[in-house]
C-alpha cells in the first residue's frame, strides 16, 4: 500500500523563500513502473487577491519526466467546469495535436499549491492528471529502488544536489583513506 507523508493545511507556492516541504511514496518489495499520487485541482484562483476559494477536487496523477508540461483529461475539465483559455500545440507519442488549454491551480500531495498552472487537455488512461517537468523542475525529485522496493520523494523548493557519481567517488576515496591508515 502506498504511504504518503503530507502536511495538514494547504499553502500556495508564492515565493522561492518558503521553508522546504516534501512528500514520499514508499512501496516495500515492489519496483513501481509508474509513479502515481493524488493531487488536487481547482479553477484558477489568486490567493493574494482573496475572495471565495473554488472547491478543490482530488484526482490520480502520473508523474512523467518525459513530459514537458502537465496535462488534464476531459473528466477534470467537466468536474471543475473549466473554460479553455485558448488552443495550443502539443506533442505526444502519437504525434502533434492542437488542443484546449486551461489555467488551474494544482495542489501537490504535500498540500503545496501551484497557482495559475497552464495545462493542456489530453487523453490519459488510468489517471486524470499528468504532472510534467513544468512542476517537477520546481523542486528535487528522487527515485530509489533499494531492496527491490520503490521510494519516490519530491520536495519544494530545491535544497539539495544529488550526484550519484560524486557520492560513489567520495565513498571510494573514504575507503582508500581508511585502508591507508590501517597500514601505518
Secondary structure in CASP SS format (residue, H / E / C, confidence):
PFRMAT SS
TARGET T0000
AUTHOR 0000-0000-0000
METHOD secondary structure of the structure
MODEL  1
X C 1.00
X C 1.00
X E 1.00
X E 1.00
X C 1.00
X C 1.00
X C 1.00
X C 1.00
X C 1.00
X C 1.00
X E 1.00
X E 1.00
X C 1.00
X C 1.00
X C 1.00
X C 1.00
X C 1.00
X C 1.00
X C 1.00
X C 1.00
X E 1.00
X E 1.00
X E 1.00
X E 1.00
X E 1.00
X E 1.00
X E 1.00
X C 1.00
X C 1.00
X C 1.00
X C 1.00
X C 1.00
X C 1.00
X C 1.00
X C 1.00
X E 1.00
X E 1.00
X E 1.00
X E 1.00
X E 1.00
X E 1.00
X E 1.00
X E 1.00
X C 1.00
X C 1.00
X C 1.00
X C 1.00
X C 1.00
X C 1.00
X C 1.00
X C 1.00
X C 1.00
X C 1.00
X C 1.00
X C 1.00
X C 1.00
X E 1.00
X E 1.00
X E 1.00
X E 1.00
X E 1.00
X E 1.00
X E 1.00
X C 1.00
X C 1.00
X C 1.00
X C 1.00
X C 1.00
X C 1.00
X C 1.00
X E 1.00
X E 1.00
X C 1.00
X H 1.00
X H 1.00
X H 1.00
X H 1.00
X H 1.00
X H 1.00
X H 1.00
X C 1.00
X C 1.00
X C 1.00
X C 1.00
X C 1.00
X E 1.00
X E 1.00
X E 1.00
X E 1.00
X E 1.00
X E 1.00
X E 1.00
X C 1.00
X C 1.00
X E 1.00
X E 1.00
X E 1.00
X E 1.00
X E 1.00
X E 1.00
X E 1.00
X E 1.00
X E 1.00
X E 1.00
X E 1.00
X E 1.00
X E 1.00
X C 1.00
X C 1.00
X C 1.00
X C 1.00
X E 1.00
X E 1.00
X E 1.00
X E 1.00
X E 1.00
X E 1.00
X E 1.00
X E 1.00
X E 1.00
X E 1.00
X C 1.00
X C 1.00
X C 1.00
X C 1.00
X C 1.00
X C 1.00
X C 1.00
X E 1.00
X E 1.00
X E 1.00
X C 1.00
X H 1.00
X H 1.00
X H 1.00
X H 1.00
X C 1.00
X C 1.00
X C 1.00
X E 1.00
X E 1.00
X E 1.00
X E 1.00
X E 1.00
X C 1.00
X H 1.00
X H 1.00
X H 1.00
X C 1.00
X E 1.00
X E 1.00
X E 1.00
X E 1.00
X E 1.00
X E 1.00
X E 1.00
X C 1.00
X C 1.00
X C 1.00
X C 1.00
X C 1.00
X C 1.00
X C 1.00
X H 1.00
X H 1.00
X H 1.00
X H 1.00
X H 1.00
X H 1.00
X H 1.00
X H 1.00
X H 1.00
X H 1.00
X H 1.00
X H 1.00
X H 1.00
X H 1.00
X H 1.00
X H 1.00
X H 1.00
X H 1.00
X H 1.00
X H 1.00
X C 1.00
END
